Amino acid sequence: MSMSALPPRRPDSRAWVVVPLYNEADVIGDVVHALRAEFVNVVCVDDGSSDESARAAVEAGARLVSHPVNLGQGAALQTGIDFALMHPGCEHIVTFDADGQHRVEDAVAMLDVSRSEDVAVVFGSRFLDDRTRPGAVKKLILKTAVWVTNMTTGMRLTDAHNGLRVLRRDAAQLIDLKQDRMAHATEIVLQIGRSRLPWKEFPVELLYTDYSKAKGQSVLNSVNILVDLVVR
């Protein structure tokens, strides 16, 4: 059979994608549509959005869990993980940002690595190749955050605060986030490190779009990461 005659790949029904969502009405529809082409189960956790994010996510085909007030990205991620684990058919959980910076093809490739290499956690890293260009200031801040995270957790990651991850079910069951804001990423690394479960990093590309830059995410989120690491 020729490659052109191969049937299209069916959307994955054994992995759940968890998308923390806060005021991303302009882009979340496109994000969910792209994810739904590859994954049957996409759950958006609306973290008290004041715009039409929840409606846009549902119209695009996502399941929706809502916080009545804004609790922070860590809390939204924990809610989504818990929701996915309620379903016995969930074998893996993919965490994916709502702002359009992550690529669905990277998530699919990371899931394939977890399955084929029997790895419990696959961390996406924007620093394993040179496709992502975060800018000098943002890169310096993120590299500092990586150093702090590695020093406090004993892990050796190149990109500790990338929201694109794949968690096998046994690893996801260990996640118990107490940090509601950006420091939750360090908590995840710490809990995985303590578990002794096998993990690896995978090179991904982050897309710094005009939209994300207009929201101030190019540097502000990186500063928030450092602040949360210091005060946690």
Secondary structure, DSSP 8 states (H G I E B T S, - for coil): --GGGS-----EEEEEEEEEESS-TTTHHHHHHHHHTTEEEEEEEEES-SSSHHHHHHHTT-EEEEESS---HHHHHHHHHHHHHTSTT--EEEE--SSS-S-HHHHHHHHHHHHHTT-SEEEEETTSSSS----HHHHHHHHHHHHHHHHHH----S-TT-S-EEEEHHHHTT------STTHHHHHHHHHHHHT--EEEEE------HHHHHTTTTTHHHHHHHHHHHH-
